[in-house]
Amino acid sequence: MPGAERDEAVERGALVHRTQPGPTVSYGAIGATQAADLMQYPPPGYRPLERRSRVGHGDARFEYAWSQALSWGIQKNSGFTVKRLDEPRDTIERYVPVSFDEFGNPIAADDRDAQAMFGADGTPFVQPGDSAVLTIPVVGPFGVKAPVRVVYVVDEPNRKGFAYGTMAGHPEDGEESFVVDQRDDGSVWLTIRAFSRPATWYWWVTYPALRVAQEYYTRRYLRALSGPIDQDS
């Protein structure tokens, strides 16, 4: 599928279900981190990114890795502060993004209601529509606030994760996904995919620094699930 047609499909298929007015994500191509050809045909004006790293081996590692991923563990283990925003489920927007088959063709969106998920210790996992404010460390006690909203969750037997989209106030516009999978040989991998651009003119001025920061934290993300399984989260 040509890139322009795929972008139009993303715009048509990235459905926004609104029950009451509320804040939205700050970009249009919701769910485009799922596109097989993201690196070749990112949404116009955005820079794509994809990184993949092995984080361990075996069922225990897979269980640990995806549980951490779905409870903001990647961000917390990378030095971020995560403040989840509690909102009544009937006052948030729920995003049902388009998916793509192996040939890049859009698949009809799944409009089922999100089901609450909890870990063995009662930790709630992210759901589409959940919002949070990430604080990115800068110097000492100072940090950059980055509001985000979960736009989809991946829940397959050997593949689990989620993606968030940026909201107003984030230094960038775009989307980032964190997906853990276990291969047939038992190895466990983390894949990070994203597309982004500076959100405002003053962030464009600091664009080189933003790119350095993105690469730095992406490397930290890729190491965030490799620690001891019994460590406190």
C-alpha positions in Angstrom: 0.0 0.0 0.0 1.5 3.4 -1.0 2.5 5.6 1.9 -0.1 8.4 1.1 -3.0 5.9 0.9 -1.8 4.3 4.2 -1.7 7.7 5.9 -5.3 8.4 4.7 -6.3 5.0 6.0 -4.8 5.7 9.4 -6.7 9.0 9.6 -10.0 7.3 8.7 -9.4 4.2 10.9 -8.0 5.9 14.0 -11.4 6.3 15.6 -12.1 8.6 18.5 -15.0 7.7 20.8 -16.1 10.6 22.9 -18.7 10.3 25.7 -18.1 13.8 27.1 -15.7 16.6 26.2 -12.2 16.1 27.4 -8.5 16.5 26.4 -7.3 14.8 23.3 -4.0 13.6 22.0 -2.0 16.2 20.0 -1.6 14.4 16.7 -3.9 12.8 14.1 -2.4 9.4 13.0 -3.5 7.5 16.2 -2.3 3.9 16.1 0.2 4.4 13.3 3.0 2.8 15.4 1.3 -0.5 14.4 1.9 0.0 10.7 4.3 -2.5 9.2 5.8 0.2 7.0 6.1 2.9 9.6 9.9 3.3 9.0 9.3 3.7 5.2 6.1 5.8 5.4 5.7 7.6 8.7 2.9 10.2 9.0 3.9 13.3 7.0 6.2 15.6 8.9 7.1 13.0 11.6 10.4 11.2 12.2 10.0 7.5 12.8 12.0 5.3 15.2 12.3 1.6 15.8 14.5 -0.3 18.2 14.5 -3.9 19.4 16.5 -5.6 22.1 16.6 -9.0 23.8 15.8 -8.6 27.5 16.1 -12.2 28.7 14.9 -15.7 28.3 12.1 -18.0 29.6 8.5 -17.8 30.8 9.4 -16.1 34.1 11.2 -13.3 32.2 8.4 -12.9 29.8 5.8 -12.6 32.6 8.0 -10.1 34.4 8.7 -8.0 31.3 5.2 -7.7 30.0 3.8 -7.0 33.6 6.3 -4.2 34.0 5.6 -2.8 30.6 1.8 -2.7 31.2 2.2 -0.9 34.6 4.6 1.9 33.4 7.6 -0.1 34.6 9.7 0.8 31.6 9.3 4.5 32.2 9.8 4.2 36.0 12.9 2.0 35.6 14.3 4.6 33.2 14.2 7.4 35.8 10.8 8.9 35.0 8.2 9.9 37.5 4.7 8.6 36.5 1.6 10.3 37.8 -1.5 8.4 36.7 -4.5 10.7 36.2 -7.6 9.2 37.8 -10.6 10.0 35.6 -14.1 8.5 35.7 -14.3 5.9 32.9 -17.4 7.6 31.5 -15.7 11.0 31.1 -12.6 10.0 29.1 -12.1 9.5 25.5 -11.5 6.0 24.3 -9.3 5.5 21.2 -9.7 2.5 19.0 -6.8 2.7 16.5 -6.6 1.1 13.1 -4.5 -2.1 12.7 -2.7 -3.4 9.7 -2.2 -6.9 8.2 1.2 -8.2 6.9 0.7 -6.4 3.6 0.0 -3.0 5.2 -3.7 -3.0 4.5 -5.9 -1.5 7.3 -8.0 -3.9 9.4 -11.4 -2.9 10.8 -11.0 -1.3 14.2 -12.1 -3.4 17.2 -14.7 -1.5 19.1 -15.0 -3.7 22.2 -15.0 -2.1 25.6 -11.7 -2.3 27.3 -11.6 -4.8 30.2 -9.8 -4.0 33.4 -6.6 -6.0 33.8 -4.7 -6.6 37.0 -1.4 -8.4 37.9 -1.1 -11.0 40.6 -0.4 -8.4 43.2 -3.4 -6.2 42.2 -1.4 -3.7 40.2 -3.7 -2.2 37.5 -2.5 -2.5 34.0 -3.0 0.3 31.5 -6.1 0.5 29.4 -6.9 2.5 26.3 -7.9 6.0 27.4 -5.8 6.0 30.6 -3.8 9.3 31.0 -0.6 10.1 32.9 1.9 12.8 33.3 5.5 11.7 32.9 8.2 13.8 34.4 11.4 13.5 32.5 14.5 14.3 34.7 16.6 17.2 33.5 18.9 18.6 36.2 18.6 17.8 40.0 14.9 18.2 41.1 13.9 19.8 37.8 12.1 17.9 35.1 10.0 18.3 31.9 6.3 17.4 32.2 5.0 15.2 29.4 1.3 14.4 29.5 0.3 11.2 27.6 -2.7 9.1 26.9 -2.8 5.3 26.2 -4.2 4.8 22.7 -4.0 1.0 22.4 -3.1 -2.1 24.3 -1.6 -5.3 22.7 -2.8 -8.5 24.5 -1.8 -11.7 22.7 -0.5 -14.9 24.2 3.2 -14.2 23.3 3.0 -10.5 22.6 1.9 -7.8 25.0 2.4 -4.0 25.4 0.8 -0.7 24.7 1.3 2.7 23.1 0.7 6.2 24.3 0.1 9.4 22.4 1.2 12.8 23.4 -1.2 15.4 24.8 -1.0 19.2 25.0 2.0 20.3 27.1 4.3 17.5 25.9 7.5 18.7 24.3 6.8 16.5 21.3 3.8 15.5 19.2 3.5 11.8 18.3 3.2 8.3 19.5 5.4 5.6 21.1 4.8 1.9 21.6 6.4 -0.6 23.9 5.7 -4.3 23.0 7.2 -7.4 24.7 7.2 -10.7 22.8 8.5 -14.2 23.4 9.9 -16.1 20.5 9.6 -19.9 19.9 13.1 -20.3 21.3 12.1 -18.8 24.6 13.9 -15.5 24.1 12.1 -12.4 25.3 12.4 -9.1 23.3 11.3 -5.5 23.7 10.4 -3.5 20.6 10.0 0.2 20.7 8.4 2.1 17.8 7.6 5.8 17.6 7.0 8.8 15.4 7.5 12.3 16.7 8.2 15.9 16.0 8.7 19.0 18.3 5.3 20.2 19.5 5.9 24.0 19.4 8.3 26.5 17.8 10.5 26.7 21.0 10.9 22.9 21.1 11.8 23.1 17.4 14.7 25.5 18.4 15.9 22.7 20.8 15.3 19.9 18.2 18.9 18.6 18.2 18.8 18.3 22.0 15.4 16.6 21.8 16.8 14.0 19.4 19.8 13.3 21.7 17.4 13.0 24.7 15.1 10.6 22.8 18.0 8.3 21.8 19.3 8.4 25.4 16.0 7.4 27.0 15.3 4.8 24.3 18.6 3.1 25.3 17.5 3.2 28.9 14.1 1.8 27.9 15.7 -1.2 26.2 17.6 -2.0 29.5 14.7 -1.4 31.8 13.3 -4.9 31.7 16.7 -6.8 32.1 17.1 -6.4 35.8 16.5 -9.1 38.5 13.0 -10.5 38.3 12.5 -10.3 42.0 13.4 -6.6 42.2 10.9 -4.1 43.7 9.0 -2.3 41.1 
